[in-house]
Amino acid sequence: MYKVKFPTPSVEKKIFKELNNISPKTLQKEILDVAFSLAVNPHPKGEPKINPPIEVYNYLAQYRLVIANWRILYDVDDRTKTVWIYALRKRNERTYR
């Protein structure tokens, strides 16, 4: 079992602020459920690595999760069994920049 964490309190605050702006509320719950399901399976089938990795707040996100029109950018440290969530972004031309 992995731990799902945020690198800093400010990154966590930004992600939850973005999450609170999402409508409908059922989509917010789905995004949270999928994000925390990474504790059980940090490498979901069909979700490829981002190549090249994306720099997010001075961290490198190597993976993404797709939920509707939203993306969770994250990285996995298999050595410490930790999933680091770096960003929640709406899918558009700036998502991977």
C-alpha positions as CSV (number, residue, x, y, z in Angstrom):
1,M,0.0,0.0,0.0
2,Y,1.3,3.4,-1.0
3,K,0.8,6.8,0.8
4,V,-0.8,9.6,-1.2
5,K,0.8,13.0,-0.3
6,F,1.3,16.5,-1.5
7,P,4.8,17.9,-1.6
8,T,3.9,21.1,0.4
9,P,0.9,22.6,2.2
10,S,0.7,25.3,-0.5
11,V,0.5,22.8,-3.3
12,E,-2.2,20.9,-1.4
13,K,-4.1,24.2,-0.9
14,K,-3.9,25.0,-4.7
15,I,-5.2,21.6,-5.6
16,F,-8.1,21.7,-3.3
17,K,-8.9,25.3,-4.4
18,E,-9.0,24.1,-8.0
19,L,-11.1,21.1,-6.9
20,N,-13.7,23.3,-5.2
21,N,-14.3,25.2,-8.4
22,I,-15.3,22.1,-10.3
23,S,-18.9,21.5,-11.0
24,P,-20.8,19.2,-10.5
25,K,-20.0,18.0,-7.0
26,T,-20.1,14.4,-8.2
27,L,-17.1,15.1,-10.4
28,Q,-15.2,16.5,-7.4
29,K,-15.9,13.3,-5.5
30,E,-14.8,11.2,-8.5
31,I,-11.6,13.1,-8.8
32,L,-10.8,12.7,-5.1
33,D,-11.7,9.0,-5.2
34,V,-9.5,8.3,-8.2
35,A,-6.6,10.4,-6.7
36,F,-6.7,8.4,-3.5
37,S,-7.1,5.1,-5.3
38,L,-3.4,5.6,-6.3
39,A,-2.6,4.3,-2.9
40,V,-3.7,0.9,-4.0
41,N,-2.6,1.1,-7.6
42,P,-0.1,3.9,-8.4
43,H,0.4,2.7,-12.0
44,P,-3.1,2.3,-13.4
45,K,-3.3,0.3,-16.7
46,G,-3.6,2.5,-19.7
47,E,-2.1,5.6,-18.1
48,P,1.3,6.1,-19.7
49,K,4.3,8.1,-18.3
50,I,4.5,11.7,-19.5
51,N,7.4,12.0,-21.9
52,P,9.2,14.3,-21.2
53,P,8.2,14.8,-17.5
54,I,6.5,18.1,-16.7
55,E,7.9,20.5,-14.2
56,V,5.2,21.6,-11.7
57,Y,6.2,23.9,-8.8
58,N,9.9,22.7,-9.1
59,Y,8.9,19.0,-9.0
60,L,8.8,16.6,-12.0
61,A,5.4,15.0,-12.7
62,Q,6.0,11.7,-14.6
63,Y,2.5,10.4,-14.6
64,R,-1.0,11.7,-15.3
65,L,-4.5,10.4,-14.5
66,V,-7.4,11.3,-16.8
67,I,-10.8,12.0,-15.2
68,A,-13.3,13.5,-17.6
69,N,-11.7,16.8,-18.8
70,W,-9.3,16.9,-15.8
71,R,-5.7,15.7,-15.3
72,I,-4.0,14.8,-12.1
73,L,-0.2,15.2,-12.5
74,Y,1.8,13.1,-10.1
75,D,4.9,11.0,-9.5
76,V,5.6,7.7,-7.7
77,D,8.5,6.9,-5.4
78,D,8.5,3.1,-5.3
79,R,11.3,3.0,-2.9
80,T,9.4,4.9,-0.1
81,K,6.0,3.7,-1.5
82,T,4.7,7.3,-1.8
83,V,2.6,8.9,-4.5
84,W,3.2,12.7,-4.8
85,I,0.3,14.7,-6.3
86,Y,1.6,17.9,-7.8
87,A,-1.3,19.4,-9.8
88,L,-4.9,19.2,-10.8
89,R,-5.5,20.8,-14.2
90,K,-8.3,21.2,-16.7
91,R,-7.4,19.7,-20.0
92,N,-6.4,22.4,-22.5
93,E,-3.4,23.6,-24.5
94,R,-1.6,24.7,-21.3
95,T,-2.1,21.4,-19.3
96,Y,1.3,20.0,-20.0
97,R,3.3,23.1,-19.9
